[in-house]
């Protein structure tokens, strides 16, 4: 080839074409290398360095091993930039592929994702695209397409059937802490169906978020921490999951002022600092949370709590996805917890009888919820039945202002939260780390909410919303709060007894 033809050929090659080819070959230096904007990673500002976590994330996103990838763990880790780069360069590298970007509300996509998309395009010289803000999509000249999807939960469509039957190559759900788990499950079924075999692409679903007490924590982060995610992947080969965290101090390209401001939150908002700076998934100081998080964390270490009378509380499984949980108590010390993933009424009744004999517990100090099949356990065992929607028990002397609860369950939840905050409950059982974590997550879900029916009555976050947030029923919480009934009922008896004496 003569020099003139060579020069003509090289001049026709655009920088974006080179970047697309590098992306296809797994070379992400043009994305992950640059001048350091802070010295947190040990590199002086202005020096050329690499965002190693971002590089690792892009390698996972383009490998042929993983199907679902959760990336995050703190603010400032370049999650959005990574997601946009992956989606955009995949579109450019593989013609006629179909992708999606999902968020809880379409407004969040417009305010956040689209802005990042335009910045990425300016940074890498991407000029040929069509963004339709009305219909919510982005098209490229090579036939590739990105749908911008709102996945806000609708009670009328709990299985997200309105997402439709569109076939996608892959997709990204940003801020999954705000997204219902069913949305992720449904979208996962739509992935891997648009030219994946043609280009040798895995059915990739990218999830990003900051730490939050929800289903992403229990189903991915906690399993990763406990070494259970790898075991699950081997057992369930159709969806291979992985997790990678990235802290703000691991991003060399973020401005030092951003890091300093985030650090300053330690003096004003400890929860925000722990979650967004330290990437602490187990810390969430919700203003509506009735039990202080630090006191919840100490619930397995309160060895100062004295032993007392023996009790048994049981939350009976009502549906196939729920657990049955039975707790043996000595005062406010839980000394044994039995958990059944699947059980019959007779199994639970026999387990309660076993604990009664072991700890010498009379029937009048045993209680089980009577909702669903629980009534059968109560009848077989001859024990007390707990009715969640029963009226709250009035305690306190006549004329005193006593809290007005929506129902008995709410009253017991408030009482349990008080016991936790006073450090007067201890779980002194041999439990796995996973079970301890599950209990902490469920206790953090004891939160006050406005009572829409009667604004004068105290109310708590409903079980349906909890199941939506953490991805399971709060069965340990339910078995724990029933212990409060014995104290409340005893207080009522003392109150009634005092009134009788006053009237004599």
C-alpha positions, 0 to 999 in steps of 0.5 A, spaced: 500 500 500 502 506 497 503 512 502 497 516 499 492 510 500 495 509 507 494 516 509 487 516 506 485 510 510 488 512 516 484 519 516 478 516 514 478 512 521 475 516 527 477 516 534 470 513 536 471 507 531 478 505 535 474 506 541 469 501 539 474 496 537 478 496 543 471 495 547 470 489 543 477 486 544 476 487 552 481 493 552 478 499 557 484 503 558 480 509 554 475 509 559 479 507 566 485 511 565 486 518 566 489 523 570 488 523 578 483 528 581 485 526 588 490 523 592 486 518 596 488 512 592 496 514 593 497 517 586 498 524 586 493 529 583 495 530 575 498 523 574 496 518 570 492 512 573 487 507 573 480 506 576 481 498 578 474 497 580 471 500 574 476 496 570 474 490 574 466 491 573 467 492 565 471 485 565 465 482 569 460 486 564 463 483 558 465 476 560 461 470 558 460 467 565 456 472 569 448 473 568 447 478 574 452 483 576 451 487 582 456 493 583 456 499 588 456 499 595 457 506 596 457 513 593 462 516 588 464 509 585 463 511 578 457 506 577 452 510 572 458 512 568 460 505 568 453 503 566 452 508 560 459 506 557 457 499 557 451 500 554 453 505 549 459 501 547 455 495 546 450 498 542 456 501 537 460 494 537 454 490 536 449 492 531 441 491 531 442 489 539 436 491 544 438 494 551 434 497 556 436 502 562 431 501 568 429 506 574 424 506 579 421 513 575 422 515 568 423 522 571 430 519 575 432 517 568 431 524 565 434 527 571 440 522 572 441 517 566 440 521 560 445 527 563 450 522 564 449 519 557 450 525 554 456 526 558 459 520 555 457 521 548 461 528 549 467 525 552 468 519 547 466 523 541 459 519 540 455 524 535 450 519 531 444 517 536 437 519 536 434 520 543 426 521 544 425 524 550 417 523 549 417 515 548 423 514 552 428 511 547 435 512 544 437 509 537 443 508 533 444 508 526 447 501 526 440 499 528 442 498 536 436 501 541 436 502 548 429 503 551 428 507 558 424 503 562 420 506 568 419 500 573 415 503 579 411 498 583 403 498 581 399 493 586 395 492 580 400 489 576 405 486 581 408 481 576 410 487 571 406 484 566 406 491 563 413 491 561 411 487 555 414 481 551 420 485 548 426 481 547 433 484 550 440 483 549 442 485 556 440 491 561 441 495 567 437 497 573 440 503 576 438 504 584 435 497 585 434 499 592 428 503 590 426 498 585 421 492 587 424 485 586 419 482 582 421 488 576 428 485 576 425 478 576 421 479 570 426 483 566 431 478 567 427 473 563 427 478 557 434 478 557 439 474 552 434 474 546 436 479 541 442 476 537 446 474 544 448 467 540 450 471 534 455 475 537 457 470 543 454 475 548 452 473 555 445 474 558 447 480 562 443 484 567 447 490 571 445 492 577 447 498 581 445 501 588 448 504 594 447 500 601 440 499 603 436 494 607 432 491 602 432 484 597 439 486 594 442 486 600 439 479 603 439 476 596 446 478 593 450 482 598 449 477 604 450 471 600 456 474 597 459 476 604 457 469 607 460 465 601 453 462 599 452 466 593 458 461 589 454 455 592 447 458 589 451 459 583 453 452 582 446 449 584 442 454 580 446 454 573 441 458 569 443 465 573 450 466 575 450 472 580 456 476 582 457 482 587 463 487 587 463 493 591 467 500 590 468 506 595 469 513 593 476 513 595 477 507 590 475 512 584 481 516 582 477 521 578 472 524 582 474 531 585 477 531 592 472 536 594 466 531 593 470 526 598 471 531 603 464 533 603 462 526 604 467 525 609 464 531 613 457 528 613 460 524 619 458 530 623 451 531 621 448 524 619 452 518 621 447 513 617 449 517 611 456 517 612 456 509 614 452 507 608 455 512 602 462 513 604 464 507 608 459 502 604 456 499 610 450 495 608 448 494 615 447 501 617 441 505 616 438 510 621 431 511 618 428 517 622 421 512 622 425 506 625 423 505 632 429 501 634 436 504 634 440 501 629 446 500 634 441 497 639 439 492 634 446 490 632 447 489 640 441 484 641 446 478 640 451 481 646 446 483 651 449 478 656 447 483 662 439 481 661 437 476 667 433 470 665 426 470 668 420 466 667 419 461 661 415 463 655 414 460 648 412 464 642 410 462 635 409 465 628 406 459 624 407 459 616 401 461 612 404 461 605 409 456 602 414 462 602 414 464 609 418 460 615 415 458 621 419 460 627 418 458 634 422 461 640 423 459 647 424 464 652 427 465 659 424 472 661 426 477 655 432 472 653 431 468 647 434 461 649 432 457 643 430 458 636 427 453 631 426 455 624 422 451 619 422 452 611 416 447 610 412 444 615 405 441 617 401 444 622 402 437 626 410 439 625 409 446 629 405 443 634 409 437 636 415 442 636 412 447 641 410 441 645 418 439 645 420 446 647 414 446 653 417 439 656 424 441 655 423 448 658 417 446 663 413 452 660 405 451 662 400 452 656 398 459 658 405 462 657 405 459 650 402 463 644 402 462 636 398 467 631 392 464 629 392 467 622 391 462 616 393 455 619 396 458 626 389 457 629 390 449 628 396 449 632 393 453 637 387 448 637 392 442 637 396 445 643 391 448 647 395 454 647 393 462 647 392 465 640 395 471 637 390 475 633 394 481 629 388 485 628 385 485 635 384 491 638 390 494 642 390 492 650 388 498 654 394 499 659 395 505 664 390 508 669 383 512 668 385 519 665 392 517 663 394 519 656 395 512 653 398 511 646 393 509 641 395 503 637 391 501 630 391 494 633 394 489 637 400 487 633 402 495 632 402 495 640 407 489 641 411 492 635 412 498 639 413 495 645 419 490 642 422 496 639 422 499 646 425 493 649 431 493 644 432 501 645 433 499 653 437 493 651 433 489 655 432 483 650 438 478 648 438 473 643 442 467 647 442 462 641 447 458 637 445 461 630 448 462 623 451 469 621 445 469 616 440 468 621 443 473 625 443 478 619 436 476 617 433 478 624 437 484 624 434 486 617 427 484 620 428 488 626 430 495 622 423 494 618 419 496 625 418 503 622 412 508 624 408 510 618 402 515 617 395 511 619 391 513 613 385 510 616 385 514 622 390 519 623 390 519 631 392 512 631 399 509 631 401 505 626 407 501 623 410 499 616 405 493 613 408 486 612 406 487 605 411 493 604 416 489 608 416 483 604 417 488 598 423 491 601 427 485 603 424 480 599 421 475 604 416 475 610 419 478 616 418 471 620 423 472 626 420 479 627 413 476 628 415 471 633 419 476 637 414 481 638 409 476 640 413 476 647 411 483 648 404 480 649 405 477 655 408 483 658 402 488 656 397 483 658 400 482 665 400 490 665 393 490 664 391 485 669 395 490 674 391 496 672 384 492 672 386 490 679 388 497 682 382 499 679 378 494 683 381 496 689 380 503 688 373 502 688 372 497 694 
